[in-house]
Amino acid sequence: MNKFCKLLKDDALISRDGVSTDLLKGKTILITGASGLIGTQFLSSLCFPKIKDLDIFVCVKNTIPEHLSWFYNHGINFIKA
């Protein structure tokens, strides 16, 4: 895990501390704009720690941006639009 991913993970763990994610279990989420600052932070907050039974789809233009490749390798679904 590179420094950027570690920073995202650490931030996500802090921001999710004490927040219940029970309402998200069994849901599907589509994120557009995940390559931007807010979208990347939102995506990481859903992934660290992973929410059980949550399907995440991320819409990208042509290719998966380099800074999102870690998510691709860890079960996030990417849709090219």
Residue pairs with C-beta under 8 A, 6 or more apart in sequence:
1 9
1 70
2 70
4 67
5 70
8 40
8 41
8 44
8 48
9 44
9 48
11 41
11 44
11 45
12 41
12 44
12 45
12 47
12 48
13 48
13 49
15 41
15 45
16 45
16 48
16 49
21 51
21 54
24 46
24 51
24 54
25 51
25 52
25 53
25 54
26 53
26 54
27 53
27 54
27 55
28 54
28 55
28 56
28 57
29 46
29 54
29 55
29 56
29 57
30 57
30 58
30 59
30 79
31 39
31 42
31 43
31 56
31 57
31 58
31 59
32 39
32 59
33 39
34 40
34 42
34 43
34 58
34 59
34 60
34 68
35 60
35 65
35 67
35 68
40 67
40 68
43 56
43 58
43 68
43 71
43 76
44 71
46 54
46 56
47 56
47 71
47 74
47 76
50 75
55 77
56 76
56 77
57 76
57 77
57 78
57 79
58 68
58 71
58 76
58 77
58 78
58 79
59 78
59 79
59 81
60 68
60 78
60 79
60 80
60 81
61 80
61 81
62 80
63 80
64 72
64 78
68 76
68 78
72 78
